[in-house]
């Protein structure tokens, strides 16, 4: 089927923004022109790619299937053209990662990866462990959990046991684990972690009502500022512990999951993906 490239590009940008106006700004076109390109594409395909919703646009099932294919295709076209212009081999690698892992482990080691593999143009996207590999056009993602995600290959990187941490100003209040029952307990979106920790400490878990955070980095900052006690992966907050910004009132730890390097099983492997996989598995 002969499909116009401009129409495919208009759909891809509109689908990323779910907004014709913002798509028009990115493409330096009018909103009318973008809408016309999309209608033309829908007409040629014989199916709708968008549906109108109160807040703008939403993708149909057909649009959801088409988007990741176009994102990958345009990304690879752009990378190849850049390589041709530069006269040297370059390959873009888009990696999503949990912010805690990025700051606590990956960023201090990125220089080593770039030195070993200068042909890789790394693009790093942080998230709170909720990631859509296909929809976001990611080659791979580093995630925390049990390693079971549908349609995904998961390679184990490392464990990250959780332990209570708090401000040094709060440390004196806690003589034994049951004292934490009366403390403000800061929570992540994984609701069962504190209950698991209290069971490990052989203490009946209290009702957990403290504030909830979707990022361990923000959770740690709240604990450091005296808002309460947080369960955090110790290996990623070693600098805070060494500096005294955070302290561990007790050494009891729990294993709530592991970090994994994930990629779609349907994703075509590239040299950059293989280079990053081999490097991080060795480094971890």
C-alpha positions in Angstrom: 0.0 0.0 0.0 1.4 3.4 -1.0 1.0 5.7 2.0 2.2 9.3 2.1 5.1 9.9 4.5 3.7 13.3 5.6 0.4 11.6 6.6 2.2 8.9 8.6 4.4 11.6 10.3 1.3 13.7 11.1 -0.4 10.7 12.7 2.8 9.7 14.7 3.2 13.2 16.2 -0.5 13.7 16.9 -0.6 10.3 18.6 2.3 11.2 20.8 0.7 14.5 21.9 -3.0 13.4 21.6 -3.5 16.9 20.4 -3.6 18.3 16.9 -2.5 21.8 18.0 0.7 20.7 19.7 1.4 18.3 16.8 1.0 21.3 14.4 3.5 23.3 16.5 6.1 20.5 16.4 5.6 20.0 12.6 5.5 23.7 11.8 2.1 23.2 10.1 -1.4 24.5 10.7 -3.8 22.5 12.8 -6.0 22.2 9.7 -3.1 20.7 7.7 -2.4 18.1 10.4 -6.0 17.1 10.7 -6.2 16.8 6.9 -3.1 14.5 6.8 -4.7 12.3 9.5 -8.0 12.1 7.7 -6.2 11.3 4.5 -4.4 8.4 6.2 -7.5 7.1 7.8 -9.3 7.2 4.4 -6.5 5.2 2.7 -6.4 2.7 5.5 -10.2 2.4 5.7 -10.2 2.7 9.5 -10.3 5.3 12.2 -7.1 6.0 14.1 -8.4 8.5 16.6 -11.7 9.1 18.5 -12.8 12.3 20.1 -13.0 12.4 23.9 -14.0 15.3 26.2 -10.3 16.2 26.8 -9.1 15.9 23.2 -8.1 12.8 21.4 -7.7 9.1 22.2 -6.3 6.3 20.0 -8.4 3.5 18.6 -7.2 0.0 18.8 -5.9 0.4 15.3 -4.1 3.5 16.2 -2.5 1.9 19.2 -1.1 -0.9 17.0 0.3 1.5 14.4 1.9 4.0 16.8 4.9 2.0 18.2 5.8 0.8 14.7 5.9 4.4 13.4 7.8 5.7 16.5 10.5 3.0 16.0 10.6 3.6 12.2 11.0 7.4 12.4 13.6 7.0 15.2 15.7 4.7 13.1 15.3 6.9 10.0 16.5 9.9 12.0 19.4 8.0 13.5 20.5 6.7 10.1 20.3 10.2 8.5 22.3 11.7 11.3 25.0 9.0 10.8 25.1 9.7 7.1 25.5 13.5 7.8 28.3 12.9 10.3 30.0 10.3 8.2 30.3 8.0 11.2 28.4 5.2 12.8 26.0 6.3 15.5 23.0 4.4 16.9 20.3 5.8 19.2 19.4 3.8 22.3 16.3 4.8 24.3 16.3 3.4 27.8 13.6 3.9 30.5 14.6 3.5 34.1 13.2 3.9 37.6 14.5 7.2 38.9 15.9 5.6 42.1 18.0 3.2 40.0 19.2 6.0 37.7 20.4 8.3 40.4 21.6 5.7 42.9 23.4 3.3 40.5 23.3 4.1 36.7 24.4 7.7 36.4 27.7 7.3 38.2 28.6 4.5 35.8 27.4 6.0 32.5 30.8 7.5 31.7 32.2 4.0 31.6 29.5 2.8 29.2 30.0 5.7 26.9 33.8 5.2 26.9 33.4 1.5 25.9 30.6 2.2 23.4 31.0 5.7 21.9 28.8 4.8 18.9 25.7 4.6 21.2 23.7 7.8 21.5 22.0 7.1 24.8 18.6 8.7 25.6 17.6 8.2 29.2 14.0 8.5 30.4 13.1 8.2 34.1 9.8 6.9 35.4 8.1 5.6 38.5 8.2 2.0 37.4 5.1 2.4 35.2 6.3 2.2 31.6 4.9 1.4 28.2 7.8 0.1 26.1 5.9 0.2 22.8 3.9 3.4 23.3 7.0 5.3 24.5 9.3 4.0 21.8 11.8 2.5 24.3 14.4 0.0 23.3 14.6 -1.3 26.9 13.6 -0.4 30.4 15.0 -1.1 33.9 12.1 -2.0 36.2 11.6 -3.2 39.7 9.4 -6.2 40.4 9.2 -9.9 40.1 10.4 -10.1 36.5 7.0 -11.2 35.0 5.6 -8.7 32.5 3.5 -9.9 29.6 5.3 -10.0 26.2 8.6 -8.9 27.8 12.0 -10.5 28.2 13.4 -9.7 31.7 17.1 -10.2 32.6 17.8 -10.0 36.4 20.2 -7.2 37.3 20.3 -7.0 41.1 18.3 -7.3 44.3 17.7 -4.2 46.4 16.6 -5.0 50.0 14.5 -2.3 51.8 15.3 -1.0 55.3 13.8 1.8 57.4 15.5 5.2 57.1 14.8 8.5 58.7 16.3 11.9 59.7 18.9 11.8 62.4 16.6 14.0 64.5 14.0 11.2 64.7 16.5 8.4 65.3 16.5 8.8 69.1 12.7 8.0 69.3 13.2 4.4 68.3 14.7 1.9 70.7 13.1 -1.2 69.3 11.2 -2.1 66.1 7.7 -1.9 67.7 8.4 1.8 68.4 7.9 2.5 64.7 4.2 1.6 65.1 3.7 5.1 66.6 5.8 6.9 64.0 4.6 8.6 60.8 5.3 5.9 58.2 5.9 7.1 54.7 4.6 4.8 51.9 5.4 3.9 48.4 2.6 2.9 45.9 3.5 -0.7 46.9 1.2 -0.9 49.9 2.4 -4.2 51.4 6.0 -3.2 52.1 5.6 -1.9 55.6 3.4 -4.8 56.7 6.1 -7.2 55.4 8.8 -5.3 57.3 6.9 -5.5 60.6 6.3 -9.2 60.1 10.0 -9.7 59.5 10.7 -7.8 62.7 8.2 -10.0 64.5 5.9 -7.1 65.3 2.1 -7.0 64.6 1.8 -4.5 61.7 -0.1 -1.3 62.6 -2.6 0.3 60.3 -0.5 2.3 57.8 -2.0 5.7 57.1 1.0 7.9 56.3 1.4 9.9 53.0 2.1 7.9 49.8 4.7 8.7 47.2 5.2 7.4 43.7 9.0 8.0 43.7 11.6 6.7 46.2 13.7 9.8 45.5 10.9 12.0 46.8 10.2 9.5 49.6 13.8 9.7 50.7 13.8 13.5 50.6 10.6 13.6 52.8 12.3 11.2 55.3 15.5 13.3 55.4 13.4 16.4 56.1 11.8 14.8 59.2 8.4 13.9 57.7 8.6 10.3 58.9 10.3 7.0 58.4 10.6 5.5 54.9 11.4 2.0 53.6 14.2 2.5 51.0 16.7 0.4 49.1 19.9 0.9 51.0 22.3 0.3 48.1 20.9 3.3 46.3 21.1 5.7 49.2 24.6 4.9 50.4 25.7 8.5 49.9 22.9 9.8 52.1 23.8 7.3 54.8 27.5 8.1 54.7 26.8 11.9 54.9 24.4 11.4 57.8 21.5 12.9 55.9 19.6 9.7 56.5 20.1 7.0 59.2 18.9 3.5 59.7 17.2 3.0 63.0 17.3 -0.8 62.6 19.2 -3.2 60.4 16.2 -5.4 59.6 15.7 -5.7 55.8 13.1 -7.2 53.5 13.3 -8.3 49.9 10.4 -6.8 48.0 11.6 -7.4 44.4 14.5 -7.1 42.1 15.7 -4.8 39.3 15.4 -6.2 35.8 16.5 -5.1 32.3 13.4 -5.6 30.1 12.6 -5.4 26.4 9.7 -6.5 24.3 10.1 -10.0 22.9 8.9 -8.6 19.5 11.6 -5.9 19.5 14.2 -6.3 16.8 17.6 -6.5 18.5 20.2 -3.8 17.6 23.9 -3.5 18.2 23.3 -0.7 20.7 20.8 -2.8 22.6 23.2 -5.8 22.8 26.1 -3.5 23.9 24.0 -2.0 26.7 22.7 -5.4 27.8 26.2 -7.0 27.9 27.6 -4.0 29.7 24.9 -3.6 32.4 24.7 -7.3 33.1 28.5 -7.4 33.8 28.5 -4.2 35.8 25.5 -5.2 37.9 
